[in-house]
C-alpha cells in the first residue's frame, strides 16, 4: 500500500514555482510575497501529507481486520476438515497461518530485490 500512497510534494512545488514566480514580479513587495507563497505551499504540503497518512492508516486498519477475519475462517475450515489433528485450537492455527503469510510476504519481497 505504500506504493499507492499519494505524493503531494509535486503539487506543492508547482504551487510554489507558479505563484511564487509570479509574486516575485510584484513591485516593492515581490520578495516578501514570494516568501509568503513559499510558506503557504509548504503548509499545504504538510496538511496534505497528514491527510494522506490518516487515510492510509484507516485503510491499513480495515485491510488488517479483513485479513485477520480471513485467517480465522481458514483456521476454522482446517479444524472442520481435520478434527483429529492434534491440538486444533483456533488461535494457535490462526497464529501459524499468520506466520506462514508473513514468511510468504518476506519471501516475495526478497524475490523482488527488496531486502
OpenMM code with the backbone's topology and positions (N, CA, C; nanometers):
from openmm import Vec3, app, unit

residues = "UNK UNK UNK UNK UNK UNK UNK UNK UNK UNK UNK UNK UNK UNK UNK UNK UNK UNK UNK UNK UNK UNK UNK UNK UNK UNK UNK UNK UNK UNK UNK UNK UNK UNK UNK UNK UNK UNK UNK UNK UNK UNK UNK UNK UNK UNK UNK UNK UNK UNK UNK UNK UNK UNK UNK UNK UNK UNK UNK UNK UNK UNK UNK UNK UNK UNK UNK UNK UNK UNK UNK UNK UNK UNK UNK UNK UNK UNK UNK UNK UNK UNK UNK UNK UNK UNK UNK UNK UNK UNK UNK UNK UNK UNK UNK UNK UNK UNK UNK UNK UNK UNK UNK UNK UNK UNK UNK UNK UNK UNK UNK UNK UNK UNK UNK".split()
positions = [
    Vec3(0.0803, -0.1179, 0.0000),
    Vec3(0.0000, 0.0000, 0.0000),
    Vec3(0.0857, 0.1258, 0.0000),
    Vec3(0.2072, 0.1133, 0.0452),
    Vec3(0.2937, 0.2297, 0.0451),
    Vec3(0.3160, 0.2829, -0.0957),
    Vec3(0.3218, 0.1947, -0.1944),
    Vec3(0.3467, 0.2396, -0.3307),
    Vec3(0.2256, 0.3109, -0.3889),
    Vec3(0.1076, 0.2874, -0.3327),
    Vec3(-0.0131, 0.3519, -0.3814),
    Vec3(-0.0384, 0.4862, -0.3138),
    Vec3(0.0454, 0.5213, -0.2212),
    Vec3(0.0272, 0.6440, -0.1439),
    Vec3(0.0444, 0.7669, -0.2327),
    Vec3(-0.0465, 0.8620, -0.2195),
    Vec3(-0.0356, 0.9867, -0.2948),
    Vec3(0.0871, 1.0647, -0.2480),
    Vec3(0.1413, 1.1478, -0.3363),
    Vec3(0.2561, 1.2309, -0.3017),
    Vec3(0.2233, 1.3759, -0.3370),
    Vec3(0.1939, 1.4594, -0.2359),
    Vec3(0.1562, 1.5974, -0.2634),
    Vec3(0.2748, 1.6904, -0.2908),
    Vec3(0.3967, 1.6383, -0.2862),
    Vec3(0.5132, 1.7270, -0.2996),
    Vec3(0.5202, 1.7931, -0.4369),
    Vec3(0.4795, 1.7204, -0.5433),
    Vec3(0.4836, 1.7815, -0.6765),
    Vec3(0.3836, 1.8955, -0.6883),
    Vec3(0.2643, 1.8753, -0.6336),
    Vec3(0.1646, 1.9823, -0.6373),
    Vec3(0.2149, 2.1046, -0.5610),
    Vec3(0.2796, 2.0803, -0.4470),
    Vec3(0.3334, 2.1916, -0.3680),
    Vec3(0.4437, 2.2639, -0.4450),
    Vec3(0.5281, 2.1892, -0.5158),
    Vec3(0.6347, 2.2522, -0.5952),
    Vec3(0.5775, 2.3376, -0.7073),
    Vec3(0.4726, 2.2878, -0.7744),
    Vec3(0.4093, 2.3660, -0.8809),
    Vec3(0.3445, 2.4912, -0.8228),
    Vec3(0.2809, 2.4775, -0.7075),
    Vec3(0.2215, 2.5931, -0.6408),
    Vec3(0.3286, 2.6960, -0.6076),
    Vec3(0.4373, 2.6477, -0.5506),
    Vec3(0.5472, 2.7370, -0.5121),
    Vec3(0.6064, 2.8073, -0.6345),
    Vec3(0.6411, 2.7304, -0.7367),
    Vec3(0.7064, 2.7909, -0.8532),
    Vec3(0.6088, 2.8727, -0.9377),
    Vec3(0.4859, 2.8278, -0.9479),
    Vec3(0.3876, 2.9012, -1.0279),
    Vec3(0.3517, 3.0353, -0.9663),
    Vec3(0.2960, 3.0311, -0.8464),
    Vec3(0.2543, 3.1552, -0.7808),
    Vec3(0.3726, 3.2323, -0.7247),
    Vec3(0.4719, 3.1580, -0.6739),
    Vec3(0.5907, 3.2252, -0.6181),
    Vec3(0.6663, 3.3017, -0.7238),
    Vec3(0.6801, 3.2427, -0.8432),
    Vec3(0.7486, 3.3116, -0.9527),
    Vec3(0.6743, 3.4365, -0.9951),
    Vec3(0.5425, 3.4273, -1.0015),
    Vec3(0.4625, 3.5442, -1.0399),
    Vec3(0.4675, 3.6499, -0.9309),
    Vec3(0.4644, 3.6086, -0.8041),
    Vec3(0.4655, 3.7051, -0.6934),
    Vec3(0.5955, 3.7834, -0.6892),
    Vec3(0.7034, 3.7247, -0.7381),
    Vec3(0.8333, 3.7921, -0.7393),
    Vec3(0.8309, 3.9212, -0.8212),
    Vec3(0.7411, 3.9286, -0.9179),
    Vec3(0.7359, 4.0455, -1.0060),
    Vec3(0.6496, 4.1585, -0.9507),
    Vec3(0.5891, 4.1399, -0.8357),
    Vec3(0.5100, 4.2473, -0.7752),
    Vec3(0.6075, 4.3532, -0.7232),
    Vec3(0.5907, 4.4772, -0.7706),
    Vec3(0.6832, 4.5826, -0.7274),
    Vec3(0.6840, 4.6002, -0.5751),
    Vec3(0.7973, 4.6266, -0.5228),
    Vec3(0.8269, 4.6578, -0.3819),
    Vec3(0.8118, 4.5368, -0.2898),
    Vec3(0.7037, 4.4615, -0.2988),
    Vec3(0.6782, 4.3519, -0.2043),
    Vec3(0.6969, 4.2141, -0.2676),
    Vec3(0.7549, 4.2091, -0.3851),
    Vec3(0.7679, 4.0825, -0.4576),
    Vec3(0.8375, 3.9741, -0.3788),
    Vec3(0.9506, 4.0062, -0.3178),
    Vec3(1.0258, 3.9058, -0.2435),
    Vec3(0.9461, 3.8570, -0.1226),
    Vec3(0.8827, 3.9479, -0.0516),
    Vec3(0.8022, 3.9106, 0.0652),
    Vec3(0.6812, 3.8271, 0.0223),
    Vec3(0.6190, 3.8645, -0.0895),
    Vec3(0.5041, 3.7896, -0.1392),
    Vec3(0.5473, 3.6478, -0.1790),
    Vec3(0.6645, 3.6394, -0.2424),
    Vec3(0.7153, 3.5086, -0.2833),
    Vec3(0.7422, 3.4214, -0.1611),
    Vec3(0.7945, 3.4794, -0.0550),
    Vec3(0.8188, 3.4035, 0.0686),
    Vec3(0.6873, 3.3597, 0.1333),
    Vec3(0.5856, 3.4427, 0.1216),
    Vec3(0.4535, 3.4055, 0.1728),
    Vec3(0.3966, 3.2872, 0.0965),
    Vec3(0.4124, 3.2900, -0.0359),
    Vec3(0.3675, 3.1774, -0.1182),
    Vec3(0.4447, 3.0517, -0.0785),
    Vec3(0.5730, 3.0656, -0.0541),
    Vec3(0.6555, 2.9527, -0.0128),
    Vec3(0.6025, 2.8926, 0.1175),
    Vec3(0.5730, 2.9775, 0.2140),
    Vec3(0.5226, 2.9300, 0.3428),
    Vec3(0.3865, 2.8622, 0.3271),
    Vec3(0.2992, 2.9212, 0.2446),
    Vec3(0.1673, 2.8621, 0.2223),
    Vec3(0.1783, 2.7272, 0.1502),
    Vec3(0.2652, 2.7191, 0.0500),
    Vec3(0.2833, 2.5941, -0.0236),
    Vec3(0.3366, 2.4846, 0.0683),
    Vec3(0.4304, 2.5203, 0.1550),
    Vec3(0.4874, 2.4224, 0.2474),
    Vec3(0.3819, 2.3741, 0.3464),
    Vec3(0.3021, 2.4670, 0.4008),
    Vec3(0.1976, 2.4284, 0.4964),
    Vec3(0.0920, 2.3420, 0.4284),
    Vec3(0.0567, 2.3770, 0.3049),
    Vec3(-0.0395, 2.2962, 0.2308),
    Vec3(0.0144, 2.1548, 0.2125),
    Vec3(0.1435, 2.1440, 0.1776),
    Vec3(0.2042, 2.0120, 0.1588),
    Vec3(0.1992, 1.9313, 0.2885),
    Vec3(0.2307, 1.9934, 0.4013),
    Vec3(0.2254, 1.9225, 0.5305),
    Vec3(0.0829, 1.8760, 0.5617),
    Vec3(-0.0153, 1.9641, 0.5359),
    Vec3(-0.1548, 1.9275, 0.5610),
    Vec3(-0.1983, 1.8112, 0.4723),
    Vec3(-0.1583, 1.8143, 0.3454),
    Vec3(-0.1929, 1.7066, 0.2530),
    Vec3(-0.1261, 1.5753, 0.2945),
    Vec3(0.0004, 1.5831, 0.3358),
    Vec3(0.0691, 1.4615, 0.3796),
    Vec3(0.0022, 1.4016, 0.5021),
    Vec3(-0.0422, 1.4869, 0.5942),
    Vec3(-0.1121, 1.4381, 0.7134),
    Vec3(-0.2450, 1.3739, 0.6747),
    Vec3(-0.3189, 1.4364, 0.5825),
    Vec3(-0.4465, 1.3816, 0.5375),
    Vec3(-0.4257, 1.2451, 0.4711),
    Vec3(-0.3258, 1.2355, 0.3854),
    Vec3(-0.2974, 1.1101, 0.3149),
    Vec3(-0.2546, 1.0025, 0.4140),
    Vec3(-0.1716, 1.0384, 0.5104),
    Vec3(-0.1278, 0.9407, 0.6118),
    Vec3(-0.2455, 0.8905, 0.6940),
    Vec3(-0.3365, 0.9810, 0.7296),
    Vec3(-0.4556, 0.9406, 0.8048),
    Vec3(-0.5419, 0.8441, 0.7235),
    Vec3(-0.5626, 0.8756, 0.5954),
    Vec3(-0.6413, 0.7875, 0.5091),
    Vec3(-0.5747, 0.6509, 0.4944),
    Vec3(-0.4432, 0.6508, 0.4783),
    Vec3(-0.3711, 0.5238, 0.4642),
    Vec3(-0.3773, 0.4421, 0.5925),
    Vec3(-0.3666, 0.5090, 0.7071),
    Vec3(-0.3743, 0.4376, 0.8347),
    Vec3(-0.5118, 0.3736, 0.8507),
    Vec3(-0.6171, 0.4456, 0.8140),
    Vec3(-0.7524, 0.3904, 0.8227),
    Vec3(-0.7679, 0.2719, 0.7273),
    Vec3(-0.7195, 0.2881, 0.6055),
    Vec3(-0.7291, 0.1800, 0.5072),
    Vec3(-0.6478, 0.0584, 0.5521),
    Vec3(-0.5288, 0.0815, 0.6057),
    Vec3(-0.4460, -0.0297, 0.6553),
    Vec3(-0.5171, -0.1046, 0.7675),
    Vec3(-0.5837, -0.0313, 0.8555),
    Vec3(-0.6583, -0.0945, 0.9643),
    Vec3(-0.7718, -0.1809, 0.9122),
    Vec3(-0.8429, -0.1298, 0.8108),
    Vec3(-0.9528, -0.2059, 0.7525),
    Vec3(-0.9013, -0.3326, 0.6837),
    Vec3(-0.7906, -0.3209, 0.6115),
    Vec3(-0.7321, -0.4371, 0.5436),
    Vec3(-0.6841, -0.5392, 0.6465),
    Vec3(-0.6211, -0.4911, 0.7539),
    Vec3(-0.5726, -0.5810, 0.8583),
    Vec3(-0.6878, -0.6585, 0.9215),
    Vec3(-0.7960, -0.5886, 0.9542),
    Vec3(-0.9121, -0.6543, 1.0156),
    Vec3(-0.9714, -0.7585, 0.9219),
    Vec3(-0.9863, -0.7232, 0.7946),
    Vec3(-1.0403, -0.8185, 0.6975),
    Vec3(-0.9480, -0.9397, 0.6840),
    Vec3(-0.8178, -0.9161, 0.6826),
    Vec3(-0.7209, -1.0253, 0.6692),
    Vec3(-0.7259, -1.1176, 0.7916),
    Vec3(-0.7345, -1.0597, 0.9088),
    Vec3(-0.7434, -1.1409, 1.0302),
    Vec3(-0.8694, -1.2269, 1.0295),
    Vec3(-0.9804, -1.1689, 0.9831),
    Vec3(-1.1049, -1.2472, 0.9745),
    Vec3(-1.0903, -1.3623, 0.8752),
    Vec3(-1.0226, -1.3367, 0.7635),
    Vec3(-0.9992, -1.4424, 0.6649),
    Vec3(-0.9125, -1.5539, 0.7240),
    Vec3(-0.8081, -1.5162, 0.7977),
    Vec3(-0.7205, -1.6170, 0.8571),
    Vec3(-0.7940, -1.6998, 0.9623),
    Vec3(-0.8795, -1.6353, 1.0396),
    Vec3(-0.9574, -1.7101, 1.1387),
    Vec3(-1.0539, -1.8063, 1.0701),
    Vec3(-1.1110, -1.7638, 0.9582),
    Vec3(-1.2000, -1.8514, 0.8823),
    Vec3(-1.1226, -1.9718, 0.8271),
    Vec3(-0.9984, -1.9483, 0.7798),
    Vec3(-0.9145, -2.0594, 0.7337),
    Vec3(-0.8876, -2.1575, 0.8474),
    Vec3(-0.8610, -2.1059, 0.9659),
    Vec3(-0.8359, -2.1928, 1.0814),
    Vec3(-0.9592, -2.2768, 1.1125),
    Vec3(-1.0759, -2.2150, 1.1056),
    Vec3(-1.1999, -2.2883, 1.1325),
    Vec3(-1.2222, -2.3972, 1.0270),
    Vec3(-1.1947, -2.3652, 0.9012),
    Vec3(-1.2083, -2.4646, 0.7945),
    Vec3(-1.1115, -2.5811, 0.8157),
    Vec3(-0.9899, -2.5495, 0.8590),
    Vec3(-0.8903, -2.6536, 0.8856),
    Vec3(-0.9381, -2.7445, 0.9985),
    Vec3(-0.9899, -2.6846, 1.1051),
    Vec3(-1.0378, -2.7645, 1.2180),
    Vec3(-1.1542, -2.8546, 1.1762),
    Vec3(-1.2447, -2.8026, 1.0913),
    Vec3(-1.3572, -2.8839, 1.0436),
    Vec3(-1.3089, -2.9995, 0.9561),
    Vec3(-1.2092, -2.9731, 0.8722),
    Vec3(-1.1591, -3.0755, 0.7799),
    Vec3(-1.0667, -3.1752, 0.8487),
    Vec3(-1.0059, -3.1369, 0.9611),
    Vec3(-0.9082, -3.2212, 1.0309),
    Vec3(-0.9411, -3.2276, 1.1799),
    Vec3(-1.0545, -3.2883, 1.2163),
    Vec3(-1.0963, -3.2867, 1.3572),
    Vec3(-1.0052, -3.3655, 1.4505),
    Vec3(-0.9299, -3.4611, 1.4000),
    Vec3(-0.8451, -3.5443, 1.4860),
    Vec3(-0.6976, -3.5080, 1.4758),
    Vec3(-0.6683, -3.3905, 1.4333),
    Vec3(-0.5288, -3.3487, 1.4127),
    Vec3(-0.4783, -3.2719, 1.5354),
    Vec3(-0.4194, -3.3407, 1.6280),
    Vec3(-0.3520, -3.2789, 1.7427),
    Vec3(-0.4338, -3.1711, 1.8123),
    Vec3(-0.3659, -3.0622, 1.8443),
    Vec3(-0.4276, -2.9517, 1.9179),
    Vec3(-0.4909, -2.8540, 1.8191),
    Vec3(-0.6173, -2.8768, 1.7864),
    Vec3(-0.6880, -2.7887, 1.6934),
    Vec3(-0.7463, -2.6697, 1.7688),
    Vec3(-0.6604, -2.5770, 1.8003),
    Vec3(-0.7009, -2.4545, 1.8687),
    Vec3(-0.7084, -2.3431, 1.7642),
    Vec3(-0.8206, -2.2754, 1.7575),
    Vec3(-0.8417, -2.1701, 1.6570),
    Vec3(-0.7314, -2.0645, 1.6615),
    Vec3(-0.6915, -2.0240, 1.7797),
    Vec3(-0.5921, -1.9174, 1.7931),
    Vec3(-0.4519, -1.9641, 1.7558),
    Vec3(-0.4197, -2.0880, 1.7926),
    Vec3(-0.2898, -2.1434, 1.7551),
    Vec3(-0.2806, -2.1587, 1.6036),
    Vec3(-0.3869, -2.2130, 1.5437),
    Vec3(-0.3877, -2.2294, 1.3987),
    Vec3(-0.3824, -2.0947, 1.3269),
    Vec3(-0.4573, -1.9966, 1.3777),
    Vec3(-0.4548, -1.8624, 1.3173),
    Vec3(-0.3146, -1.8050, 1.3247),
    Vec3(-0.2481, -1.8259, 1.4364),
    Vec3(-0.1114, -1.7757, 1.4525),
    Vec3(-0.0164, -1.8433, 1.3539),
    Vec3(-0.0307, -1.9738, 1.3360),
    Vec3(0.0548, -2.0457, 1.2408),
    Vec3(0.0291, -2.0000, 1.0970),
    Vec3(-0.0977, -1.9807, 1.0613),
    Vec3(-0.1315, -1.9337, 0.9270),
    Vec3(-0.0771, -1.7923, 0.9072),
    Vec3(-0.0907, -1.7097, 1.0093),
    Vec3(-0.0396, -1.5721, 1.0046),
    Vec3(0.1117, -1.5723, 0.9834),
    Vec3(0.1824, -1.6580, 1.0570),
    Vec3(0.3278, -1.6680, 1.0419),
    Vec3(0.3665, -1.7105, 0.9014),
    Vec3(0.2923, -1.8061, 0.8459),
    Vec3(0.3203, -1.8509, 0.7093),
    Vec3(0.2954, -1.7385, 0.6098),
    Vec3(0.1914, -1.6586, 0.6325),
    Vec3(0.1623, -1.5462, 0.5430),
    Vec3(0.2733, -1.4421, 0.5502),
    Vec3(0.3202, -1.4111, 0.6718),
    Vec3(0.4300, -1.3144, 0.6853),
    Vec3(0.5580, -1.3672, 0.6212),
    Vec3(0.5843, -1.4969, 0.6378),
    Vec3(0.7013, -1.5572, 0.5729),
    Vec3(0.6898, -1.5462, 0.4208),
    Vec3(0.5699, -1.5697, 0.3685),
    Vec3(0.5476, -1.5573, 0.2248),
    Vec3(0.5676, -1.4152, 0.1759),
    Vec3(0.5216, -1.3165, 0.2545),
    Vec3(0.5421, -1.1756, 0.2179),
    Vec3(0.6908, -1.1421, 0.2155),
    Vec3(0.7638, -1.1879, 0.3163),
    Vec3(0.9080, -1.1613, 0.3221),
    Vec3(0.9790, -1.2271, 0.2049),
    Vec3(0.9371, -1.3475, 0.1723),
    Vec3(0.9979, -1.4196, 0.0581),
    Vec3(0.9717, -1.3446, -0.0723),
    Vec3(0.8509, -1.2967, -0.0898),
    Vec3(0.8153, -1.2234, -0.2116),
    Vec3(0.8954, -1.0940, -0.2212),
    Vec3(0.9151, -1.0250, -0.1098),
    Vec3(0.9940, -0.9016, -0.1122),
    Vec3(1.1383, -0.9331, -0.1482),
    Vec3(1.1909, -1.0453, -0.0976),
    Vec3(1.3271, -1.0852, -0.1307),
    Vec3(1.3413, -1.1182, -0.2783),
    Vec3(1.2430, -1.1847, -0.3340),
    Vec3(1.2467, -1.2184, -0.4763),
    Vec3(1.2425, -1.0925, -0.5626),
    Vec3(1.1724, -0.9907, -0.5135),
    Vec3(1.1623, -0.8651, -0.5883),
    Vec3(1.2867, -0.7784, -0.5690),
    Vec3(1.3783, -0.8238, -0.4832),
    Vec3(1.5013, -0.7483, -0.4604),
    Vec3(1.4906, -0.6481, -0.3481),
    Vec3(1.3792, -0.6448, -0.2774),
    Vec3(1.3593, -0.5503, -0.1669),
    Vec3(1.3921, -0.6211, -0.0364),
    Vec3(1.5204, -0.6145, 0.0060),
    Vec3(1.5617, -0.6874, 0.1253),
    Vec3(1.6094, -0.5949, 0.2332),
] * unit.nanometer
topology = app.Topology()
chain = topology.addChain("A")
for resn in residues:
    res = topology.addResidue(resn, chain)
    for name in ("N", "CA", "C"):
        topology.addAtom(name, app.Element.getBySymbol(name[0]), res)
